[in-house]
């Protein structure tokens, strides 16, 4: 999909330096991939503390199952 973007040249230069990418397309693609990955990680982190634990569950006993 062809898209025209007006990108901040300083941000783009920093993205090139940090990512090692050589083209604008590659730098923007990498930035979008990392943005999506971070948002997914945040959603998983938001789940911490929301699960109910079964206090009677013996994880060590489960290790010994055949």
GUSE-770597 format. One record per residue: residue number from 0; residue in three letters; y, z, x of N, C-alpha, C, O in turn. Coordinates in Angstrom, 2 decimals. Last residue first. Example, Ala and Ser with C-alpha at 12.3 -4.5 7.8 and 13.67 -1.06 7.14 Angstrom:
     i    aa   n.north      n.up    n.east   ca.north     ca.up   ca.east   c.north      c.up    c.east   o.north      o.up    o.east
     1   SER     -2.25      7.08     12.85      -1.06      7.14     13.67      0.03      7.87     12.90      1.14      8.04     13.41
     0   ALA     -5.69      7.80     13.19      -4.50      7.80     12.30     -3.30      7.80     13.20     -3.32      8.46     14.24
END
This chain:
     i    aa   n.north      n.up    n.east   ca.north     ca.up   ca.east   c.north      c.up    c.east   o.north      o.up    o.east
    65   UNK    -39.60     35.23      3.82     -40.37     34.14      4.47    -39.85     32.78      4.12    -40.39     31.78      4.58
    64   UNK    -36.82     37.41      4.51     -37.64     36.65      3.55    -38.35     35.52      4.25    -37.80     34.91      5.16
    63   UNK    -35.12     38.66      6.17     -36.54     38.81      6.45    -37.43     38.05      5.49    -38.65     38.05      5.63
    62   UNK    -32.59     38.34      5.16     -32.90     37.69      6.44    -34.40     37.69      6.73    -34.89     36.83      7.46
    61   UNK    -32.55     40.00      2.98     -32.61     38.56      2.74    -32.96     37.80      4.04    -33.56     36.73      3.98
    60   UNK    -32.15     42.45      4.13     -33.46     42.18      3.52    -33.62     40.69      3.29    -34.73     40.17      3.41
    59   UNK    -29.48     42.20      4.80     -30.48     42.30      5.88    -31.88     42.01      5.34    -32.70     41.40      6.03
    58   UNK    -28.14     42.25      2.39     -28.19     40.99      3.13    -29.21     41.03      4.25    -29.75     39.99      4.63
    57   UNK    -28.66     43.57     -0.50     -29.02     43.92      0.87    -29.19     42.62      1.67    -30.24     41.99      1.64
    56   UNK    -26.64     44.52     -3.19     -27.20     43.40     -2.45    -27.43     43.80     -0.99    -26.52     44.30     -0.33
    55   UNK    -25.27     46.50     -4.46     -26.71     46.71     -4.28    -27.36     45.59     -3.47    -28.53     45.71     -3.10
    54   UNK    -22.68     45.62     -4.80     -22.92     46.67     -3.81    -24.41     46.89     -3.53    -24.77     47.40     -2.47
    53   UNK    -21.56     42.58     -5.14     -22.67     43.36     -5.67    -23.05     44.37     -4.60    -23.67     44.02     -3.59
    52   UNK    -18.09     41.91     -5.44     -19.27     42.09     -4.60    -20.30     42.96     -5.31    -19.96     43.93     -5.99
    51   UNK    -16.07     39.48     -6.73     -16.67     40.77     -7.00    -17.97     40.86     -6.21    -18.83     39.99     -6.31
    50   UNK    -13.24     37.93     -5.20     -14.66     37.93     -5.55    -15.16     39.35     -5.81    -14.70     40.30     -5.17
    49   UNK    -10.73     38.14     -4.25     -10.87     37.91     -5.69    -12.33     37.91     -6.14    -12.61     37.89     -7.34
    48   UNK    -10.48     38.33     -1.55     -10.23     39.52     -2.33    -10.40     39.33     -3.83    -10.22     40.28     -4.60
    47   UNK     -9.49     35.01     -1.17      -9.92     36.25     -0.50     -9.53     37.45     -1.35     -8.39     37.57     -1.81
    46   UNK     -8.30     32.86     -2.33      -9.47     33.42     -3.00     -9.94     34.73     -2.39    -10.69     35.48     -3.01
    45   UNK     -6.38     32.00     -0.59      -5.92     32.69     -1.80     -7.08     33.33     -2.56     -6.86     34.25     -3.36
    44   UNK     -7.90     30.57      1.22      -7.39     31.89      1.61     -6.92     32.68      0.41     -7.04     33.91      0.38
    43   UNK     -8.23     28.23     -0.26      -9.40     29.05      0.05     -8.95     30.46      0.42     -9.55     31.44     -0.02
    42   UNK     -5.59     27.33     -0.30      -6.26     27.62     -1.57     -7.49     28.48     -1.34     -7.78     29.38     -2.14
    41   UNK     -5.16     26.93      2.42      -4.40     27.97      1.73     -5.06     28.34      0.42     -5.09     29.51      0.04
    40   UNK     -6.81     24.75      2.89      -7.11     26.03      3.53     -6.39     27.17      2.82     -6.95     28.24      2.63
    39   UNK     -5.41     22.81      1.47      -6.77     23.18      1.05     -7.16     24.53      1.64     -7.76     25.36      0.96
    38   UNK     -3.08     22.70      2.98      -3.00     23.13      1.58     -4.38     23.53      1.06     -4.49     24.49      0.30
    37   UNK     -4.13     21.73      5.40      -3.52     23.07      5.34     -3.42     23.58      3.91     -3.66     24.76      3.65
    36   UNK     -4.98     19.16      4.61      -5.95     20.14      5.12     -5.39     21.55      5.04     -6.11     22.48      4.64
    35   UNK     -2.52     17.97      3.93      -3.56     18.14      2.91     -4.57     19.21      3.35     -4.96     20.06      2.55
    34   UNK     -1.29     17.97      6.46      -0.66     18.65      5.33     -1.70     18.96      4.25     -1.75     20.07      3.73
    33   UNK     -3.02     16.34      7.90      -2.90     17.75      8.27     -2.25     18.56      7.16     -2.62     19.72      6.93
    32   UNK     -2.58     13.90      6.58      -3.93     14.47      6.65     -3.86     15.97      6.95     -4.57     16.76      6.34
    31   UNK      0.17     13.51      7.07      -0.33     13.69      5.70     -1.71     14.31      5.68     -1.99     15.17      4.84
    30   UNK      0.13     13.24      9.86       0.91     14.31      9.24      0.42     14.57      7.82      0.28     15.73      7.41
    29   UNK     -1.41     10.90     10.15      -1.90     12.18     10.69     -1.18     13.35     10.04     -1.81     14.35      9.69
    28   UNK      0.37      9.08      8.91      -0.98      9.29      8.38     -1.55     10.62      8.86     -2.10     11.38      8.07
    27   UNK      2.55      9.24     10.63       2.70      9.66      9.23      1.34      9.92      8.60      1.18     10.88      7.85
    26   UNK      1.37      8.24     12.98       1.98      9.57     12.97      2.11     10.09     11.54      1.82     11.26     11.28
    25   UNK      0.55      5.66     12.21      -0.45      6.65     12.65      0.11      8.06     12.59     -0.60      8.99     12.19
    24   UNK      3.05      4.52     11.58       2.00      4.61     10.56      0.98      5.67     10.94      0.58      6.48     10.11
    23   UNK      4.35      4.59     14.03       4.88      5.37     12.91      3.80      5.57     11.85      3.65      6.66     11.30
    22   UNK      2.16      4.92     16.89       2.85      4.14     15.86      3.34      5.07     14.75      2.83      6.17     14.56
    21   UNK      0.93      6.66     18.59       1.85      5.69     19.17      2.63      4.89     18.13      3.64      4.26     18.45
    20   UNK      0.22     10.19     18.82       0.14      8.91     18.12      1.20      7.96     18.68      2.23      8.40     19.18
    19   UNK      0.51     12.66     19.81       0.00     11.66     20.73     -0.17     10.30     20.08     -0.64      9.36     20.72
    18   UNK      1.55     14.79     18.43       0.30     14.21     17.96     -0.33     13.25     18.96     -1.54     13.05     18.97
    17   UNK      3.91     15.56     19.76       2.87     16.55     19.45      1.53     15.93     19.10      0.48     16.47     19.45
    16   UNK      5.36     13.14     20.04       5.07     14.01     21.19      3.89     14.93     20.91      2.98     15.05     21.73
    15   UNK      5.54     12.19     17.40       4.89     11.38     18.43      4.47     12.25     19.61      3.35     12.12     20.11
    14   UNK      6.99     14.30     16.25       5.63     14.01     15.78      4.86     13.18     16.79      3.68     13.41     17.03
    13   UNK      9.40     14.00     17.56       8.61     15.23     17.77      7.17     15.02     17.34      6.24     15.51     17.99
    12   UNK     10.16     11.52     16.50       9.96     11.67     17.94      9.13     12.90     18.25      8.24     12.86     19.11
    11   UNK     10.42     12.27     13.80       9.43     11.27     14.18      9.13     11.35     15.68      7.97     11.26     16.09
    10   UNK     12.56     14.01     13.93      11.25     14.49     13.47     10.15     13.54     13.90      9.08     13.97     14.32
     9   UNK     14.52     12.20     14.77      14.17     13.35     15.61     12.81     13.92     15.22     12.00     14.26     16.09
     8   UNK     14.68     10.34     12.63      14.23      9.91     13.96     13.82     11.07     14.87     12.89     10.94     15.66
     7   UNK     13.48     10.76      9.45      14.37     11.39     10.42     13.87     11.04     11.82     12.75     11.39     12.17
     6   UNK     12.85      7.77      7.63      12.36      8.95      8.33     13.40      9.46      9.32     14.12      8.67      9.94
     5   UNK     12.57      6.20      4.79      13.65      6.50      5.72     13.29      7.83      6.38     13.40      8.89      5.76
     4   UNK     10.06      3.83      4.03      10.49      5.21      4.14     11.66      5.31      5.10     11.73      4.58      6.09
     3   UNK      8.33      1.63      1.97       9.46      1.78      2.88      9.92      3.23      2.85     10.15      3.79      1.78
     2   UNK      4.98      0.66      1.81       6.01      1.59      1.37      7.10      1.64      2.41      6.83      1.68      3.61
     1   UNK      2.07     -0.97      0.76       3.29     -1.06      1.55      4.35     -0.14      0.95      4.58     -0.16     -0.26
     0   UNK     -1.16      0.00      0.85       0.00      0.00      0.00      1.23      0.00      0.90      1.40      0.91      1.71
END
